[in-house]
């Protein structure tokens, strides 16, 4: 099946080409503008110049995509642009290393989930659980169960999902039921606490408080969020809470995308927001986002962007106490209503 995505646009602006920001010029900026235009975010009269129109389009894309809205094209925004150009049916999908990523994979997972085949997470990453769900679907509809999503599998998915009215995927139902039946206790719960190296005192204080009440806690301080996600998954944590010091876009985010959201992550983010509202000087809402740390962790996860620093530093003890209490309350009652 021929691919129709990435229509002549280079896969990357090149080593050292990122981040791109207002005032930059050249081929890397042209690549960015073409990527944006291909998925409907025109950059007006800007041509190989990162001007006001390019920044506005990028900000809109970041907002629509559930990314941090800063108008700067770093690795997260660029990777999201690459993935956004893939449509289900444009290319063969199959499990490999490195794993395939893209909006076509997310659409595949969403359609499988609507039909009751559990890809586990609608994250746009084709891992072994998505491969298993594809094979189960293929077996069910009488196709060769090779795990390769080609034209026949896509046509079968489209035909059958047209007949269903299901809006919620089996992945959301599974997470909801698992949390609803989890033991109402803190003791023995496996909690991961991470920070990027800017707020280690808060992260360590939260970890100490949770250990004191009986939780098993894995904590680390590293800006490598990919490492944090992999380690959390390998440790098989029940919940992940990450903190970072931000200059804007303050808030508590959980994983959510079109047609799917982590109900456990949403409940914890709401508790964190409620706990810290009296402490922080700026609004810190709970919002669904598609940040890589939320997308790649296989458990309810919350990413806390705290700031400004002039408020966070003197309020460190109260912030740590509030976050720890939010986790404790969530363990006792995830409040999924």
VMD Tcl script that draws the C-alpha trace (Angstrom):
set ca {
  {0.00 0.00 0.00}
  {1.72 3.21 -1.04}
  {2.12 6.00 1.47}
  {0.56 9.38 0.73}
  {1.81 11.12 3.87}
  {4.91 13.30 4.27}
  {4.36 14.63 0.78}
  {7.94 15.53 -0.04}
  {8.54 17.21 3.33}
  {11.77 16.10 5.03}
  {11.29 14.02 8.18}
  {13.38 16.36 10.31}
  {14.78 19.87 9.97}
  {18.18 18.37 10.68}
  {20.47 17.98 13.63}
  {20.75 21.21 15.51}
  {17.77 22.67 13.64}
  {15.53 22.67 16.70}
  {14.18 24.56 18.46}
  {12.78 27.00 15.93}
  {11.34 30.29 17.14}
  {10.26 33.71 15.99}
  {12.99 35.49 14.06}
  {14.59 32.31 12.66}
  {14.96 31.94 8.89}
  {16.01 29.35 6.34}
  {15.18 25.86 5.12}
  {14.31 24.52 8.56}
  {11.64 27.21 8.92}
  {10.33 26.40 5.44}
  {10.04 22.73 6.47}
  {8.05 23.78 9.53}
  {5.75 26.01 7.48}
  {5.10 23.22 4.96}
  {4.28 20.78 7.75}
  {1.83 23.22 9.28}
  {0.20 24.00 5.94}
  {-0.22 20.32 5.04}
  {-2.44 19.77 8.07}
  {-4.41 22.99 7.73}
  {-2.41 25.59 9.63}
  {-1.41 28.16 7.02}
  {1.38 30.62 7.74}
  {0.21 33.46 5.49}
  {2.86 35.55 3.80}
  {5.70 34.17 5.93}
  {8.20 32.47 3.61}
  {11.25 30.83 5.15}
  {10.88 33.37 7.95}
  {9.47 32.54 11.37}
  {7.22 35.56 11.70}
  {4.02 36.43 13.50}
  {1.83 34.29 11.22}
  {4.01 31.19 11.68}
  {4.05 31.66 15.44}
  {0.26 32.07 15.54}
  {-0.28 28.91 13.48}
  {2.15 26.93 15.61}
  {0.49 28.11 18.80}
  {-2.90 27.05 17.46}
  {-1.51 23.65 16.50}
  {0.04 23.22 19.95}
  {-3.24 24.14 21.61}
  {-5.30 21.80 19.43}
  {-2.77 19.03 19.97}
  {-2.66 19.22 23.76}
  {0.94 20.42 23.90}
  {2.52 23.25 25.87}
  {1.58 26.43 23.98}
  {4.76 28.47 23.71}
  {5.05 29.23 19.99}
  {8.43 27.47 19.87}
  {8.95 24.37 17.73}
  {11.01 21.99 19.81}
  {11.25 18.19 19.47}
  {7.79 17.58 20.96}
  {6.04 19.94 18.55}
  {8.02 18.71 15.55}
  {7.29 15.04 16.33}
  {3.62 15.91 16.74}
  {3.63 17.60 13.32}
  {5.15 14.51 11.73}
  {2.59 12.23 13.37}
  {-0.33 14.49 12.46}
  {0.35 13.98 8.75}
  {-0.47 10.25 8.88}
  {-4.01 9.11 8.03}
  {-5.33 5.58 8.54}
  {-4.86 3.72 5.27}
  {-1.94 5.86 4.02}
  {0.64 3.24 4.95}
  {0.98 -0.32 6.21}
  {0.90 -0.47 10.01}
  {2.63 -3.26 11.91}
  {4.58 -3.89 15.09}
  {8.30 -3.21 14.76}
  {11.22 -1.66 16.58}
  {11.23 1.30 16.85}
  {7.47 1.31 17.20}
  {5.39 3.13 14.61}
  {3.72 6.36 15.76}
  {1.13 8.61 14.23}
  {-2.45 9.78 14.07}
  {-3.22 6.75 11.91}
  {-2.15 4.48 14.78}
  {-4.36 6.43 17.21}
  {-7.30 6.14 14.81}
  {-6.66 2.39 14.54}
  {-6.63 2.03 18.33}
  {-9.78 4.13 18.67}
  {-11.71 2.09 16.11}
  {-10.55 -1.19 17.64}
  {-11.62 0.03 21.07}
  {-15.08 1.05 19.84}
  {-15.55 -2.52 18.63}
  {-14.36 -4.04 21.92}
  {-10.80 -4.97 20.96}
  {-8.50 -3.63 23.66}
  {-5.34 -1.90 22.42}
  {-4.97 -0.79 26.06}
  {-4.24 2.89 25.36}
  {-5.17 5.25 22.54}
  {-1.70 6.78 22.40}
  {-0.78 6.58 18.72}
  {2.06 4.12 19.45}
  {1.81 0.69 17.84}
  {3.09 -1.61 20.56}
  {2.54 -5.30 21.30}
  {-0.89 -4.79 22.85}
  {-2.13 -2.97 19.77}
  {-0.72 -5.77 17.63}
  {-2.62 -8.33 19.73}
  {-5.86 -6.34 19.36}
  {-5.34 -6.16 15.57}
  {-4.83 -9.93 15.35}
  {-7.93 -10.58 17.45}
  {-9.95 -8.30 15.17}
  {-8.58 -9.99 12.05}
  {-9.47 -13.42 13.43}
  {-12.96 -12.18 14.28}
  {-13.69 -10.92 10.75}
  {-12.06 -13.82 8.91}
  {-8.88 -12.07 7.73}
  {-5.35 -13.50 7.98}
  {-4.24 -12.71 11.54}
  {-0.80 -11.41 10.62}
  {-1.09 -8.20 12.66}
  {-0.43 -6.09 9.56}
  {-2.96 -3.33 9.00}
  {-3.37 -3.05 5.24}
  {-6.26 -2.16 2.98}
  {-8.45 -5.17 3.87}
  {-8.15 -4.58 7.61}
  {-8.80 -0.85 7.27}
  {-11.88 -1.46 5.11}
  {-13.25 -3.97 7.63}
  {-12.67 -1.52 10.49}
  {-14.38 1.31 8.63}
  {-17.33 -0.88 7.67}
  {-17.94 -2.15 11.19}
  {-17.36 1.11 13.06}
  {-19.93 2.79 10.82}
  {-22.46 0.41 12.36}
  {-21.64 1.15 16.00}
  {-22.76 4.09 18.10}
  {-20.13 3.47 20.79}
  {-18.28 6.62 21.79}
  {-16.31 5.13 24.69}
  {-13.50 2.70 23.93}
  {-12.95 -0.55 25.79}
  {-9.69 0.97 27.09}
  {-11.60 3.65 29.03}
  {-14.07 1.08 30.35}
  {-11.24 -1.18 31.51}
  {-9.43 1.60 33.36}
  {-12.65 2.79 34.98}
  {-13.55 -0.70 36.18}
  {-10.05 -1.43 37.43}
  {-9.98 1.76 39.48}
  {-13.52 1.25 40.73}
  {-12.52 -2.11 42.18}
  {-9.11 -1.13 43.49}
  {-8.57 -1.47 47.26}
  {-9.36 1.74 49.18}
  {-5.99 2.06 50.87}
  {-2.62 3.72 50.51}
  {-0.56 0.89 51.98}
  {1.23 -1.10 49.32}
  {0.25 1.19 46.44}
  {3.09 1.70 43.97}
  {3.53 5.43 43.39}
  {6.06 7.05 41.07}
  {7.20 10.60 41.82}
  {9.33 12.35 39.22}
  {10.78 15.81 38.69}
  {12.95 17.40 36.04}
  {15.63 18.57 38.45}
  {14.08 21.97 39.18}
  {11.83 21.04 42.12}
  {13.58 18.11 43.83}
  {12.69 19.38 47.31}
  {8.98 19.17 46.51}
  {9.30 15.74 44.88}
  {11.34 14.35 47.78}
  {8.91 15.74 50.37}
  {5.94 14.16 48.56}
  {7.80 10.83 48.38}
  {8.65 10.92 52.11}
  {5.04 11.65 53.08}
  {3.71 8.81 50.94}
  {6.27 6.35 52.29}
  {5.30 7.39 55.80}
  {1.70 6.29 55.21}
  {2.74 2.94 53.70}
  {3.00 3.50 49.96}
  {5.80 1.97 47.93}
  {7.46 4.92 46.20}
  {9.86 5.14 43.29}
  {11.29 8.63 42.87}
  {13.81 10.12 40.51}
  {15.03 13.49 39.33}
  {15.96 13.76 35.66}
  {14.99 15.94 32.70}
  {14.83 12.78 30.55}
  {11.07 12.21 30.59}
  {11.39 9.24 28.25}
  {13.51 7.55 30.91}
  {10.93 8.45 33.55}
  {8.14 6.86 31.50}
  {10.09 3.68 30.71}
  {11.22 3.23 34.31}
  {7.70 3.80 35.63}
  {6.32 1.19 33.26}
  {9.03 -1.34 34.08}
  {8.40 -0.87 37.79}
  {4.67 -1.41 37.12}
  {3.55 1.63 39.10}
  {-0.08 2.26 39.99}
  {0.17 6.03 39.56}
  {2.65 8.63 38.32}
  {2.99 12.22 39.56}
  {5.56 14.51 37.95}
  {6.48 18.09 38.82}
  {8.37 20.81 36.99}
  {8.94 24.54 37.42}
  {7.32 26.45 34.55}
  {7.31 30.05 33.41}
  {3.81 29.84 31.90}
  {1.07 27.33 31.00}
  {0.66 26.45 34.69}
  {-1.65 23.59 35.56}
  {-2.17 19.89 36.15}
  {-2.46 17.78 33.03}
  {-3.56 14.21 32.37}
  {-3.57 12.18 29.19}
  {-6.43 12.83 26.80}
  {-6.89 12.78 23.06}
  {-9.81 12.68 20.63}
  {-12.09 9.85 21.69}
  {-10.09 8.83 24.77}
  {-8.96 10.13 28.13}
  {-7.46 8.60 31.25}
  {-10.27 8.72 33.80}
  {-7.86 7.99 36.64}
  {-5.46 10.69 35.53}
  {-8.29 13.20 35.25}
  {-9.49 12.43 38.77}
  {-6.01 12.88 40.26}
  {-5.37 16.10 38.30}
  {-8.63 17.53 39.61}
  {-7.67 16.67 43.19}
  {-4.25 18.30 42.75}
  {-5.85 21.43 41.33}
  {-8.33 21.65 44.22}
  {-5.64 21.08 46.84}
  {-3.28 23.75 45.53}
  {-5.80 26.40 44.48}
  {-5.50 28.19 47.88}
  {-1.69 28.05 47.71}
  {-0.78 29.15 44.19}
  {-1.20 32.72 43.02}
  {-2.39 31.84 39.50}
  {-5.11 29.54 38.13}
  {-3.88 25.96 37.75}
  {-6.64 24.01 36.00}
  {-6.80 20.27 35.33}
  {-6.58 19.79 31.57}
  {-6.30 16.90 29.12}
  {-3.03 17.00 27.18}
  {-0.92 14.77 24.94}
  {2.48 15.42 26.46}
  {4.87 12.50 25.89}
  {5.26 11.78 29.62}
  {1.47 11.34 29.91}
  {1.18 9.46 26.65}
  {3.97 6.97 27.33}
  {3.25 6.04 30.96}
  {0.95 3.02 31.27}
  {-0.87 4.15 34.39}
  {-2.93 7.14 35.55}
  {-0.47 10.02 35.33}
  {-0.44 13.72 36.14}
  {2.12 16.32 35.07}
  {2.28 19.39 37.32}
  {3.57 22.61 35.75}
  {4.06 24.81 38.78}
  {4.91 28.49 38.84}
  {5.80 31.23 39.00}
  {9.00 30.55 40.91}
  {8.43 33.54 43.19}
  {5.31 31.78 44.49}
  {6.44 28.15 44.37}
  {9.72 28.45 46.28}
  {8.37 30.07 49.47}
  {5.30 27.79 49.36}
  {7.29 24.57 48.91}
  {6.14 22.86 52.15}
  {2.45 23.60 51.48}
  {2.70 22.52 47.85}
  {4.36 19.22 48.80}
  {1.77 18.62 51.51}
  {-1.08 19.34 49.09}
  {0.25 17.06 46.35}
  {0.86 14.21 48.80}
  {-2.65 14.59 50.20}
  {-4.12 14.57 46.68}
  {-2.43 11.23 46.00}
  {-3.57 9.83 49.36}
  {-7.16 10.91 48.75}
  {-7.06 9.47 45.23}
  {-5.87 6.11 46.56}
  {-8.71 6.04 49.09}
  {-11.32 7.20 46.57}
  {-10.39 7.93 42.94}
  {-13.72 9.77 42.60}
  {-14.49 8.69 39.05}
  {-18.01 10.15 38.80}
}
mol new
graphics top color blue
foreach p $ca { graphics top sphere $p radius 0.5 }
foreach p [lrange $ca 0 end-1] q [lrange $ca 1 end] { graphics top cylinder $p $q radius 0.2 }
display resetview
